[in-house]
């Protein structure tokens, strides 16, 4: 049995699509745990209706503490041999769990990973992933996690053996809590597979957390990535020379967000501190001139070509404005 944990907070407009995509999975042996995190809209009522009509659904309600806390509650009560997560404004393709479970059983893996696409309401944009099936041992899984974009920090596009989550809990932070925890789960895995196809759809809704302007709460990702680095350096000596990559990438991502949200003038000092930290990380601590990875080359290019990075980030911000406007228009048309 697969336990699917769904944290829910004020997503009444998207919740039916999400729940329908889960209850209509071709793999039917599911335990669907809906955790309402203190919603103030009709989300809980929608969940109640689904629970009345599907005995596989277990409905829980708690005060609002963030989706990390809601996921932890789901982990406490779940009974499945395997565990998956779906965010309540997202949806999944009909064969997602069947495909991933078949790969887990065939290759005796602990984790199956699928690709993700972002639904902007008017178009789907596929995120980077391998162009074919991949199998990883523990070392190659961690290496790909820290040095490629193919294994994201999201917990949602993965299916896990239950044992991987023993004594692992989401932190109480309300932004990018996945970053703080996924590396611990991956490290518990002896074998993982990437199915090489997109099965999880992340809906980019107007006003969602990832679409808001730069918030300094996002700086919590730095501490999370540093914890990741320390973990790699203590547990994976063969990967030490790659361990800085996720920290450096976090600095670069935050810098880009400041520029693309058009807040550079207001946050100039923060931007400069992030840039200084990035350049420090990229110094030749581990013979980096011999480190040939796309991520390192990209980060080095940011430092060496600041004007080009600034221009690209600014243009990305303009593109995001257009995409957000079209998403909003698409959303409003669907509401009519």
C-alpha positions, 0 to 999 in steps of 0.5 A, spaced: 500 500 500 502 507 498 500 512 503 499 519 499 500 525 504 496 531 502 497 538 506 492 542 505 491 550 506 486 554 503 486 551 496 479 550 495 479 552 488 484 547 486 483 541 491 478 538 487 482 537 481 488 535 486 484 529 489 481 527 483 488 526 480 489 522 486 483 518 487 483 516 479 490 513 480 491 506 476 494 503 482 488 503 487 491 500 493 492 507 496 491 510 503 490 518 502 491 522 508 488 529 507 491 534 513 487 540 513 492 545 516 487 550 519 484 552 512 479 558 513 475 557 506 471 551 504 477 546 503 475 542 509 468 541 506 471 539 500 475 534 503 469 531 507 465 530 501 471 526 498 472 522 504 464 520 504 465 517 498 472 514 498 474 509 504 481 510 502 481 517 505 483 519 512 481 526 513 485 530 519 484 537 521 489 541 525 491 548 527 495 552 522 502 551 523 505 550 515 505 544 511 511 541 514 507 540 520 502 537 516 506 533 513 509 530 519 502 529 522 501 525 516 507 521 517 505 519 524 499 516 522 500 513 515 500 505 514 503 504 507 509 500 505 511 506 501 510 514 502 508 519 497 507 527 497 502 531 493 501 539 494 494 540 494 494 545 488 498 540 484 496 534 480 499 528 478 498 524 472 493 517 472 499 512 472 504 516 476 504 511 482 503 505 478 509 507 474 514 508 480 512 502 484 513 498 478 520 501 477 521 500 485 519 493 485 523 491 478 530 494 481 529 493 488 530 500 489 528 504 495 526 511 491 523 512 485 523 519 482 519 522 476 520 529 472 515 535 473 512 540 469 509 547 471 502 548 469 502 556 468 494 555 466 496 556 459 502 552 458 506 546 461 513 547 462 517 541 463 523 541 468 530 538 467 530 531 467 534 525 464 532 523 457 531 516 459 531 511 465 536 512 470 538 507 476 543 510 482 546 507 487 547 511 494 553 515 492 551 516 485 544 519 487 547 524 492 552 526 487 547 527 482 542 531 487 548 536 489 551 537 482 545 536 477 538 539 476 535 532 475 534 531 482 530 536 485 529 538 492 521 537 492 519 531 496 513 531 491 515 527 485 518 521 489 515 515 491 519 512 498 520 506 502 517 507 508 523 505 512 527 512 509 522 516 513 524 513 520 526 519 525 526 524 519 521 530 520 520 536 516 522 543 520 517 548 522 520 553 517 514 556 512 519 556 506 523 551 502 522 546 508 524 540 503 531 543 502 532 542 509 530 534 509 530 531 503 538 529 503 537 526 509 532 521 506 536 520 500 542 518 504 538 512 507 537 509 500 541 504 497 538 504 490 534 509 487 531 510 480 528 515 475 523 513 471 525 518 465 518 521 464 514 527 467 508 525 472 507 530 477 504 537 475 506 543 479 500 548 478 503 555 478 497 559 481 496 567 482 499 568 489 502 562 490 508 562 495 513 561 489 510 567 485 511 572 491 516 578 491 523 576 494 522 575 502 527 574 506 524 568 509 527 565 503 534 566 506 533 560 511 535 556 504 542 558 506 542 554 513 539 548 510 544 548 504 549 549 509 547 543 513 547 539 507 554 541 505 556 539 512 552 532 512 556 530 505 563 532 507 562 528 514 558 522 510 561 522 503 568 523 503 568 522 495 564 527 494 567 533 498 569 536 492 562 537 490 559 539 497 559 546 496 555 546 489 548 546 493 550 552 497 553 556 492 547 555 487 543 557 493 546 564 493 546 565 486 538 563 486 537 568 491 541 573 487 537 572 481 530 572 485 532 579 488 534 582 481 528 578 477 523 581 483 526 588 481 528 589 488 535 590 487 535 597 489 532 596 496 536 590 497 543 592 495 547 590 501 543 583 501 545 582 494 552 584 495 553 580 501 550 574 497 555 575 491 561 575 496 559 569 499 558 566 492 565 568 490 568 565 497 564 558 495 567 558 489 575 559 491 579 553 489 578 550 496 578 543 493 582 543 486 576 546 483 579 548 476 579 540 475 571 540 477 568 539 470 560 540 472 555 544 468 553 547 475 560 549 477 561 552 470 554 556 470 556 558 477 563 561 475 560 564 469 555 568 474 562 571 478 566 572 472 560 575 468 556 579 473 553 584 468 550 578 463 548 575 469 544 581 472 541 582 465 539 575 464 536 575 471 532 582 469 529 579 463 527 573 466 523 578 471 520 581 465 518 574 462 515 572 469 511 578 469 508 576 463 507 569 465 504 571 471 499 576 467 497 570 462 496 566 468 492 570 472 488 572 465 487 564 464 485 563 471 480 568 471 477 566 464 477 559 467 473 562 473 467 565 469 
